């Protein structure tokens, strides 16, 4: 493994830990965006360009921005008075360690069951793009309309709730 991989992995883990441990929800959402960016860079470093760019477009470009807007529209950006970290950080750390160890065990056990040599897939990013804009264009557009309508509905609900609170 190269040192770049370890730097990117530390960057991703730091973003994930900050998303879990910080108390201000806006800071948590921005830290989650950092974790998403770290994952995208890890995918790009591992020569998985399609997954890396999909991570950037979908998770950073849509999901993280939607989460930040939803937080800003529905809640105030008040600063916590009791400190930066949540009171239940220890329980969260224990649960995260348990999940990490269970996933690590599952990955190590599945490595034994896999064949040692696998064939390299012949599908390229160009082939995936051609399929998405050819054969699968209707499902792609339906998902785009569904996500757009869900976003507009969330904004309308948030504006209605915020207007009735005053």
C-alpha positions, 0 to 999 in steps of 0.5 A: 500500500502506498502512503497516499492510501494511508493519508486518504484513509486517515482523512476519511476516518477523521471525517467520519469520526468528526461526523459522529462526535461533533455536537453541532448538526451543521458541523456534523453534516460538513464532516460527513461531506469530508468523509464522502470526499475521502471515500471518493478519493480512495476510490479514485486512488484504487483505479475505480474511476466510475465509483469515485466520480459517482461518489462525488456526483451523488453523495457530495453533490446531492446527498451532502448538500441536501442534508446541509440544506435540510438542516439549515431549513428545519433547525437553527444553527445555534451553537451548543452551550455544553461543549463541542462533543456529544455526551453519548460519544463513548456509547457511540464509539463502542457501537462503532467499534463493534460494527467495525469488528463485525464487518472486519471479521466478515471481510476476512472470512469472505476472503477465504471463500473467494477464488484467488484469481479473478477475471478483469471485467471488460466493462469500461466507464464509456460502456456504463455511460452508454448503457445509462443514456441508452437502454436505462435512460427511462429508469434514470429519468424516473429516479431524477424526477423522484429525487427532484420532487422529494427535494421540492416536497422537503423544502415546502414542508420545511418552509410550512413548518418554519412559517407556522412556528413563528 
